[in-house]
Amino acid sequence: MPKILITRRLPASLDALDAFASVEVWPQRQPPPYEVLLDRIRQVDGLLCLLTDPIDRRLIEAGVNLKVISQMAVGYDNIDVAAATARRIPVGHTPDVLTDATADFAWALLMAAARRVVEAERLTRAHQWQTWEPDLLLGADVGGATLGIVGLGRIGQAVARRAKGFEMRILYTNQTRCSPELEQQLGVEFVAFEELLARADFVTIHTPLTPQTHHLFSDYQFEQMQSSAVLINTARGAVVDPAALYRALSQGKIAAAAIDVTEPEPIPSDSPLLTLENLIITPHIASASRQTRTKMATMAIENLIAGLQGKRLPHCVNPEVYS
Ligand code: DGY
């Protein structure tokens, strides 16, 4: 019987796996320590992991029987894919099923930051709501504003579709320009990154974390943005330099930010970012709807089963292993 390690309890049935594999599910809420992963990887045929598990070259090379790595996430920057490919191990991920939930959440953050919802809630609970005031907690209009989307992949496109309902001007930047048909359908304008920073009222990040996008937002980029601009990040924390974000928000280089992802995760309890009123921070939950997380887990299980059966993974990030 093939052996499998699943690094956390999943919100989906494991019946299909139990039928033909011996399954160990890491029972704790915290991820398995690296040494535990290293020990188990030597024994298993399949690994189902999460974005909190560092699946590096050492682990992959230790997995002498490893036939498949299946990640329950669309992003896979925690996995050394090159090391897996070198050993012809397919790596699965879970695209598409979380696109809408993540785009919805980016919008939730955008609206909350624009209209200062979290600050307002804090003020109310602190019994500081004394009367209706003409200038209490003034925010920014979203309707008719300019939205800048950094990364027009699946999630960026879903964000753009929602922006149309707010009659926004939508700018985007991307590694490659989209087709004119798609641009027209989404109502988006392709611009250089610096132009987007200068023109957008709201900048939302939807790019994967790669060596090229690491700290893509640093002091220089915040200098380019409008002092009234709002930054949203639901992609990966390390796309934004946290020290530069602190400087930008505390010195008024931008008005506000709302981030679902931080560098590192979880955010250290002594991070100066936690002291800022004009920053909303949530704990990497953009895809966390019940339905979406179940779909992600189910898709990760399907990838795992395909890999164990020597079939092509339905959603594989390194299809070159099959050539
Ligand atoms: C992903 O899937 O990469 C998200 O960050 C978690 O849903």
Residues whose N, C-alpha, C, O or C-beta is under 5 A from the ligand:
A	BS01	DGY	A73 V74 G75 A235 S287
